[in-house]
Amino acid sequence: MTYLITGGAGYIGAHVVRAMTRAGERVVVLDDLSTGVRDRLPQDVAFVAGSYLDRELLDRTIAAHGVTGVVHLAAKKQVGESVEVPLRYYHDNVHGLQVLLQAVVAGGVRRFVFSSSAAVYGMPDVDLVTEDTPCVPLSPYGETKLAGEWLVRAAGRAHGLQTACLRYFNVAGAAAPELADTGVYNLVPLVFEAVSEGRAPRVFGDDYPTPDGTCVRDYIHVADLADAHLAAARLLAGRGAAAAGRDVTVNIGRGRGASVREMVDLIAEVTGHQGPPAEVTARRAGDPARVVASAERAAAELGWRATHDVRDMVTSAWEGWCLRRPGAAEATA
């Protein structure tokens, strides 16, 4: 088995590469390095610089490396940006996936793991989000992930592919400091940036119907997420020909929520932040009060459960932040 991992030099991708190679799987990484970092990858991992929208490059890569499975992580993924440039998101995330699947079918690849998102659910009004919760995405990003799932399943049924769609929730942490997230888009790095600069972290709304009034989310350690991709790939590899065309769609979360206030307080404790307290501002449009996964189907289908808690996530992410930004720890003391 050889797996093509698109976006393998990215934050999540590099963790998936590490999990799979350490488990003895052969991988080749395709990444255009628009957000990925080549140095995240081990030197002995085959690397192809380029885009998954390049059909000729895909055909050559699949043939040259004897690819038998694909883990598709590459995508545009910023919710706010997707509202501003929806055509680009649909082009890259949906049309690009179509190009990749065409190459997969033409190359005789039979296993496909798709990295989806909890954004497909939109604003669910339930305590625990199951895979049967209605999908009503609120952004073009979420729409492209849901359309991607439809396309993956349709291609699987039509061409005998074994497919898995992983709907992951809020990703944080790092398996090693050098693999830490370099973007500043999500809660944890945004708070890190604020405390490193001596600013008050921002909390968007404290009047939600939750125990402390702030939004509750399900945070998943990126190392656990990587293990889930490995489990999905191995599940598909272990199935016989009779499973052709079957799909597995599962949530990847801890099944436990943490509020924004709890996360800000934990970050202050871990970093030793002594700056101004969090500043509460108006709610952001479209923010649901609570989004927490049911992880039972992932346990049943993949034999997988998360093993890290939110303290693990914050501590490991802070180590990576300090590695990339020397002096950050001193600035919060």
Secondary structure, 3 states (H helix, E strand, C coil): CEEEEECCCCHHHHHHHHHHHHCCCEEEEEECCCCCCHHHCCCCCEEEECCCCCHHHHHHHHHHHCCCEEEECCCCCCHHHHHHCHHHHHHHHHHHHHHHHHHHHHCCCCEEEEEEEHHHHCCCCCCCECCCCCCCCCCHHHHHHHHHHHHHHHHHHHHCCEEEEEEECEEECCCCHHHCCCCCCCHHHHHHHHHHCCCCCEEECCCCCCCCCCCEECEEEHHHHHHHHHHHHHHHHHCCHHHCCCEEEEEECCCCCEEHHHHHHHHHHHHCCCCCCCEEECCCCCCCCEECECCHHHHHHHCCCCCCCHHHHHHHHHHHHHHHCCCHHHHHC
